[in-house]
Amino acid sequence: MKNFYRGLLLTGMLGILLLSLVGCNDSSSLKQETNLNPQNLLVSDYAPKPFKDFTAKNSKTGKPVSLSSFKGKKVVLVFWFSTCGPCLADLPTIEKLHKKNLKNVAVVTVGHADTPAELNKVANKYTFLALFNEKWKISDLYGVTGFPTHVFLNAKGEECQRTSGCGDPIEKFISILNKIK
């Protein structure tokens, strides 16, 4: 009987360990670039991916917003989840980036929650645009699997860079934007 409980305890501990390793980017040690764009890859080495347009509701006004309305500007597309700790830690930096009012740059966030009201509990603390990602359609379109994820688009709407995780200083985002043509 003792061996049964030992095995059960060991199995439980292994399960907890595995969950902590594959969580929702819960620590900066899990921060990584996508497989297509390793950390040491320069923006100029990243082959732009084609423009993927979508329309989603502005979570604060309910009005539809299309990504194509930002063509001609560089876009930082931020995917986040309303109950994700790393996402919530990342949003103040995204707000600072938005408030910098960089020339020809738009900060567009795509929030995940069960309802727009739930999303707005977080989004209303900030001034950046928060779009409601209904049924995960936009994150599926962009192949987002972890949160937060930052997708950098050039003025043509092509994806030029992608980062995942939280804790990046605003200077890193500005540096990436400056390298995008």
MARPABA-460833 format. One record per atom (N, C-alpha, C): atom name; x, y, z. Coordinates in pm, whole numbers, plus 50000, padded with zeros to 5 digits. Example, Ala and Ser with C-alpha at 12.3 -4.5 7.8 and 13.67 -1.06 7.14 Angstrom:
BEGIN
(N (51319 49431 50780))
(CA (51230 49550 50780))
(C (51320 49670 50780))
(N (51285 49775 50708))
(CA (51367 49894 50714))
(C (51290 50003 50787))
% end
This chain:
BEGIN
(N (50082 49881 50000))
(CA (50000 50000 50000))
(C (50087 50126 50000))
(N (50201 50119 50074))
(CA (50292 50232 50078))
(C (50344 50265 49938))
(N (50377 50162 49862))
(CA (50429 50184 49726))
(C (50324 50249 49636))
(N (50197 50214 49657))
(CA (50090 50275 49579))
(C (50086 50426 49603))
(N (50090 50468 49730))
(CA (50086 50611 49763))
(C (50211 50684 49716))
(N (50327 50617 49726))
(CA (50450 50676 49675))
(C (50440 50700 49524))
(N (50388 50602 49452))
(CA (50371 50614 49307))
(C (50273 50724 49271))
(N (50166 50732 49347))
(CA (50066 50836 49325))
(C (50126 50975 49350))
(N (50202 50989 49457))
(CA (50267 51115 49490))
(C (50367 51153 49381))
(N (50446 51058 49337))
(CA (50546 51083 49233))
(C (50478 51124 49101))
(N (50369 51057 49067))
(CA (50295 51091 48945))
(C (50239 51233 48955))
(N (50184 51268 49070))
(CA (50131 51403 49090))
(C (50239 51509 49078))
(N (50354 51483 49139))
(CA (50465 51579 49132))
(C (50515 51594 48988))
(N (50524 51484 48916))
(CA (50564 51490 48775))
(C (50464 51571 48693))
(N (50336 51552 48719))
(CA (50231 51627 48649))
(C (50243 51776 48673))
(N (50267 51814 48798))
(CA (50283 51956 48831))
(C (50406 52013 48762))
(N (50514 51938 48761))
(CA (50636 51982 48694))
(C (50611 52004 48545))
(N (50545 51910 48480))
(CA (50517 51923 48338))
(C (50427 52044 48309))
(N (50324 52064 48389))
(CA (50236 52179 48370))
(C (50311 52311 48385))
(N (50405 52316 48479))
(CA (50479 52440 48498))
(C (50572 52468 48381))
(N (50616 52363 48313))
(CA (50706 52382 48199))
(C (50634 52419 48071))
(N (50507 52383 48057))
(CA (50436 52410 47932))
(C (50322 52510 47952))
(N (50329 52590 48056))
(CA (50223 52688 48085))
(C (50211 52794 47978))
(N (50142 52901 48010))
(CA (50111 53010 47918))
(C (50220 53115 47923))
(N (50344 53076 47899))
(CA (50457 53168 47903))
(C (50463 53238 48038))
(N (50450 53162 48148))
(CA (50437 53221 48279))
(C (50564 53281 48337))
(N (50677 53263 48276))
(CA (50796 53324 48332))
(C (50886 53372 48220))
(N (50973 53465 48256))
(CA (51061 53521 48154))
(C (51158 53415 48102))
(N (51181 53307 48179))
(CA (51270 53202 48130))
(C (51208 53128 48013))
(N (51075 53138 47997))
(CA (51009 53074 47884))
(C (50998 53167 47764))
(N (51042 53294 47782))
(CA (51032 53389 47674))
(C (51116 53339 47557))
(N (51058 53344 47438))
(CA (51130 53295 47323))
(C (51077 53360 47197))
(N (51155 53358 47096))
(CA (51111 53402 46965))
(C (51049 53280 46898))
(N (50972 53298 46794))
(CA (50913 53185 46725))
(C (51021 53105 46656))
(N (50989 52981 46618))
(CA (51087 52897 46551))
(C (51136 52959 46422))
(N (51050 53034 46355))
(CA (51089 53096 46229))
(C (51181 53215 46250))
(N (51189 53265 46372))
(CA (51267 53384 46398))
(C (51345 53370 46529))
(N (51455 53293 46528))
(CA (51532 53275 46650))
(C (51581 53410 46704))
(N (51615 53414 46833))
(CA (51652 53539 46899))
(C (51764 53612 46828))
(N (51858 53541 46771))
(CA (51972 53607 46709))
(C (51946 53649 46565))
(N (51827 53629 46515))
(CA (51795 53664 46378))
(C (51759 53812 46370))
(N (51817 53884 46278))
(CA (51788 54025 46261))
(C (51659 54043 46183))
(N (51592 54155 46205))
(CA (51468 54184 46133))
(C (51491 54175 45983))
(N (51606 54224 45936))
(CA (51634 54223 45792))
(C (51646 54081 45737))
(N (51673 53981 45825))
(CA (51686 53842 45782))
(C (51553 53767 45784))
(N (51449 53829 45835))
(CA (51319 53766 45852))
(C (51238 53790 45726))
(N (51205 53683 45654))
(CA (51128 53697 45530))
(C (50986 53740 45565))
(N (50942 53857 45518))
(CA (50806 53904 45552))
(C (50700 53803 45510))
(N (50601 53787 45598))
(CA (50488 53699 45568))
(C (50376 53784 45512))
(N (50295 53728 45423))
(CA (50188 53806 45358))
(C (50089 53866 45456))
(N (50027 53974 45413))
(CA (49926 54046 45491))
(C (49807 53956 45517))
(N (49760 53954 45642))
(CA (49641 53876 45681))
(C (49542 53973 45744))
(N (49442 54012 45668))
(CA (49344 54108 45717))
(C (49239 54039 45804))
(N (49182 54113 45895))
(CA (49072 54067 45977))
(C (48992 54188 46023))
(N (48872 54162 46065))
(CA (48787 54264 46125))
(C (48740 54211 46259))
(N (48748 54295 46361))
(CA (48705 54256 46496))
(C (48642 54377 46564))
(N (48565 54349 46667))
(CA (48498 54457 46739))
(C (48594 54524 46837))
(N (48593 54658 46835))
(CA (48661 54734 46937))
(C (48589 54699 47068))
(N (48661 54646 47165))
(CA (48595 54597 47286))
(C (48530 54711 47365))
(N (48579 54833 47348))
(CA (48526 54945 47426))
(C (48404 55010 47361))
(N (48401 55013 47226))
(CA (48290 55081 47156))
(C (48195 54985 47086))
(N (48241 54863 47060))
(CA (48160 54766 46988))
(C (48165 54785 46837))
(N (48234 54888 46790))
(CA (48242 54914 46646))
(C (48347 54824 46582))
(N (48320 54781 46456))
(CA (48418 54695 46387))
(C (48542 54774 46345))
(N (48657 54710 46356))
(CA (48785 54768 46315))
(C (48855 54664 46228))
(N (48902 54707 46111))
(CA (48977 54618 46022))
(C (49125 54650 46030))
(N (49206 54546 46027))
(CA (49350 54567 46029))
(C (49392 54648 45906))
(N (49323 54628 45795))
(CA (49359 54700 45672))
(C (49347 54851 45688))
(N (49272 54898 45786))
(CA (49260 55043 45808))
(C (49391 55104 45858))
(N (49487 55020 45896))
(CA (49617 55069 45942))
(C (49726 55058 45836))
(N (49689 55015 45714))
(CA (49790 55004 45608))
(C (49853 55140 45586))
(N (49983 55139 45563))
(CA (50058 55263 45551))
(C (50130 55296 45681))
(N (50096 55223 45788))
(CA (50162 55240 45917))
(C (50224 55107 45957))
(N (50330 55114 46035))
(CA (50382 54994 46100))
(C (50286 54962 46215))
(N (50264 54835 46240))
(CA (50169 54795 46344))
(C (50236 54698 46441))
(N (50216 54723 46569))
(CA (50252 54625 46671))
(C (50119 54561 46712))
(N (50104 54436 46673))
(CA (49982 54360 46701))
(C (50011 54274 46823))
(N (49943 54303 46933))
(CA (49971 54235 47060))
(C (49856 54142 47096))
(N (49886 54014 47109))
(CA (49787 53914 47149))
(C (49801 53889 47298))
(N (49690 53902 47373))
(CA (49694 53882 47517))
(C (49564 53819 47565))
(N (49570 53766 47687))
(CA (49456 53697 47746))
(C (49425 53765 47880))
(N (49297 53787 47907))
(CA (49256 53868 48022))
(C (49292 53809 48158))
(N (49319 53679 48165))
(CA (49354 53618 48293))
(C (49496 53563 48295))
(N (49577 53602 48199))
(CA (49715 53554 48188))
(C (49807 53650 48263))
(N (49871 53603 48369))
(CA (49960 53686 48450))
(C (50068 53757 48370))
(N (50143 53686 48284))
(CA (50245 53752 48204))
(C (50187 53859 48110))
(N (50066 53834 48060))
(CA (50002 53933 47973))
(C (49972 54061 48051))
(N (49916 54044 48170))
(CA (49883 54159 48253))
(C (50008 54236 48292))
(N (50120 54166 48310))
(CA (50247 54232 48340))
(C (50302 54306 48219))
(N (50269 54259 48100))
(CA (50319 54317 47974))
(C (50241 54443 47932))
(N (50115 54452 47969))
(CA (50028 54560 47920))
(C (50075 54701 47957))
(N (50134 54727 48075))
(CA (50185 54862 48100))
(C (50293 54906 48001))
(N (50377 54813 47957))
(CA (50478 54845 47857))
(C (50412 54875 47723))
(N (50309 54798 47689))
(CA (50236 54823 47564))
(C (50169 54960 47571))
(N (50115 54996 47686))
(CA (50054 55129 47704))
(C (50157 55239 47684))
(N (50277 55221 47741))
(CA (50384 55321 47723))
(C (50420 55335 47576))
(N (50428 55223 47506))
(CA (50458 55227 47363))
(C (50348 55302 47288))
(N (50224 55275 47321))
(CA (50111 55343 47258))
(C (50116 55494 47285))
(N (50146 55533 47407))
(CA (50148 55675 47444))
(C (50267 55751 47386))
(N (50367 55679 47337))
(CA (50480 55746 47273))
(C (50439 55813 47142))
(N (50325 55771 47086))
(CA (50275 55827 46959))
(C (50384 55830 46852))
(N (50450 55718 46831))
(CA (50554 55709 46731))
(C (50496 55737 46593))
(N (50571 55808 46513))
(CA (50524 55846 46379))
(C (50500 55721 46294))
(N (50383 55715 46234))
(CA (50343 55606 46144))
(C (50347 55468 46210))
(N (50314 55462 46339))
(CA (50309 55336 46412))
(C (50174 55328 46484))
(N (50109 55213 46473))
(CA (49985 55188 46546))
(C (50004 55069 46639))
(N (49954 55082 46760))
(CA (49956 54971 46855))
(C (49813 54918 46861))
(N (49797 54792 46821))
(CA (49666 54728 46816))
(C (49675 54601 46900))
(N (49589 54591 47001))
(CA (49592 54471 47083))
(C (49470 54384 47052))
(N (49491 54254 47060))
(CA (49386 54156 47036))
(C (49370 54078 47165))
(N (49260 54105 47235))
(CA (49239 54046 47366))
(C (49150 53924 47361))
(N (49181 53830 47446))
(CA (49105 53705 47458))
(C (49035 53702 47593))
(N (48905 53679 47589))
(CA (48823 53664 47710))
(C (48692 53599 47667))
(N (48613 53556 47764))
(CA (48484 53494 47730))
(C (48386 53595 47673))
(N (48393 53719 47720))
(CA (48301 53824 47673))
(C (48376 53955 47660))
(N (48325 54048 47578))
(CA (48387 54180 47572))
(C (48389 54250 47708))
(N (48285 54231 47788))
(CA (48279 54293 47921))
(C (48395 54244 48009))
(N (48424 54114 48001))
(CA (48535 54058 48078))
(C (48667 54116 48029))
(N (48680 54130 47898))
(CA (48802 54189 47840))
(C (48818 54334 47887))
(N (48706 54406 47891))
(CA (48712 54548 47928))
(C (48748 54571 48073))
(N (48730 54472 48158))
(CA (48775 54487 48297))
(C (48924 54519 48301))
(N (48998 54466 48204))
(CA (49141 54493 48192))
(C (49164 54609 48094))
(N (49104 54603 47977))
(CA (49131 54700 47870))
(C (49096 54843 47909))
(N (48996 54861 47992))
(CA (48955 54997 48030))
(C (49058 55071 48115))
(N (49158 54999 48162))
(CA (49266 55063 48238))
(C (49367 55130 48146))
(N (49354 55107 48016))
(CA (49452 55155 47919))
(C (49385 55234 47807))
(N (49468 55306 47731))
(CA (49415 55386 47620))
(C (49437 55320 47484))
(N (49516 55214 47477))
(CA (49540 55149 47347))
(C (49412 55083 47296))
(N (49410 55058 47165))
(CA (49297 54991 47102))
(C (49296 54844 47143))
(N (49184 54798 47193))
(CA (49169 54658 47233))
(C (49057 54596 47150))
(N (49093 54498 47068))
(CA (48995 54428 46986))
(C (48959 54296 47052))
(N (48833 54261 47045))
(CA (48784 54137 47105))
(C (48802 54023 47005))
(N (48878 53923 47045))
(CA (48907 53809 46958))
(C (48801 53701 46979))
(N (48693 53715 46906))
(CA (48581 53622 46920))
(C (48618 53483 46867))
(N (48598 53384 46951))
(CA (48623 53243 46917))
(C (48765 53218 46867))
(N (48860 53299 46912))
(CA (49002 53279 46883))
(C (49037 53291 46735))
(N (48948 53347 46654))
(CA (48969 53352 46509))
(C (49098 53423 46469))
(N (49127 53536 46532))
(CA (49245 53615 46492))
(C (49374 53546 46535))
(N (49376 53493 46656))
(CA (49497 53423 46699))
(C (49521 53300 46614))
(N (49415 53232 46572))
(CA (49430 53118 46481))
(C (49484 53164 46346))
(N (49434 53276 46296))
(CA (49480 53331 46168))
(C (49630 53359 46171))
(N (49678 53408 46284))
(CA (49821 53442 46299))
(C (49904 53330 46362))
(N (49842 53217 46392))
(CA (49916 53104 46447))
(C (49972 53130 46586))
(N (49901 53208 46666))
(CA (49946 53240 46801))
(C (49910 53124 46894))
(N (50011 53076 46966))
(CA (49988 52964 47058))
(C (50025 52997 47202))
(N (50090 53109 47226))
(CA (50129 53149 47361))
(C (50101 53297 47381))
(N (50088 53335 47506))
(CA (50054 53473 47536))
(C (50150 53530 47640))
(N (50186 53656 47630))
(CA (50154 53747 47521))
(C (50244 53721 47400))
(N (50194 53756 47283))
(CA (50270 53748 47159))
(C (50262 53884 47091))
(N (50376 53932 47040))
(CA (50384 54061 46972))
(C (50421 54035 46826))
(N (50336 54078 46735))
(CA (50360 54060 46592))
(C (50384 54199 46533))
(N (50497 54217 46467))
(CA (50533 54347 46409))
(C (50508 54343 46259))
(N (50426 54435 46211))
(CA (50391 54443 46069))
(C (50452 54567 46008))
(N (50497 54554 45883))
(CA (50548 54672 45813))
(C (50431 54752 45757))
(N (50461 54861 45687))
(CA (50356 54949 45637))
(C (50267 54882 45532))
(N (50313 54770 45475))
(CA (50232 54694 45379))
(C (50143 54592 45451))
(N (50163 54578 45581))
(CA (50086 54482 45659))
(C (50151 54345 45667))
(N (50273 54333 45616))
(CA (50344 54205 45619))
(C (50409 54185 45756))
(N (50401 54063 45806))
(CA (50467 54032 45933))
(C (50617 54030 45913))
(N (50688 54107 45995))
(CA (50833 54118 45983))
(C (50910 54067 46104))
(N (50840 54052 46215))
(CA (50905 54008 46339))
(C (50798 53959 46435))
(N (50838 53871 46526))
(CA (50744 53819 46626))
(C (50823 53788 46753))
(N (50767 53827 46866))
(CA (50827 53792 46995))
(C (50717 53737 47084))
(N (50756 53655 47181))
(CA (50661 53599 47276))
(C (50713 53619 47417))
(N (50622 53629 47511))
(CA (50660 53644 47651))
(C (50651 53788 47697))
(N (50681 53807 47823))
(CA (50673 53942 47878))
(C (50808 53983 47935))
(N (50818 54108 47972))
(CA (50941 54157 48034))
(C (51032 54232 47939))
(N (50996 54241 47811))
(CA (51079 54317 47718))
(C (51066 54465 47748))
(N (51178 54537 47749))
(CA (51169 54682 47770))
(C (51114 54750 47644))
(N (51055 54865 47662))
(CA (50998 54940 47550))
(C (51104 54967 47442))
(N (51229 54981 47484))
(CA (51337 55008 47388))
(C (51353 54894 47288))
(N (51326 54771 47330))
(CA (51336 54658 47236))
(C (51229 54671 47127))
(N (51107 54707 47167))
(CA (51000 54724 47069))
(C (51033 54837 46972))
(N (51083 54948 47025))
(CA (51118 55062 46940))
(C (51232 55025 46846))
(N (51329 54951 46896))
(CA (51441 54906 46811))
(C (51392 54820 46696))
(N (51300 54727 46724))
(CA (51244 54642 46618))
(C (51169 54729 46517))
(N (51087 54821 46566))
(CA (51011 54908 46475))
(C (51103 54993 46387))
(N (51214 55039 46444))
(CA (51308 55120 46366))
(C (51377 55040 46256))
(N (51391 54910 46276))
(CA (51456 54825 46176))
(C (51362 54782 46064))
(N (51232 54792 46089))
(CA (51134 54751 45987))
(C (51121 54862 45885))
(N (51128 54823 45759))
(CA (51118 54922 45651))
(C (50975 54942 45609))
% end
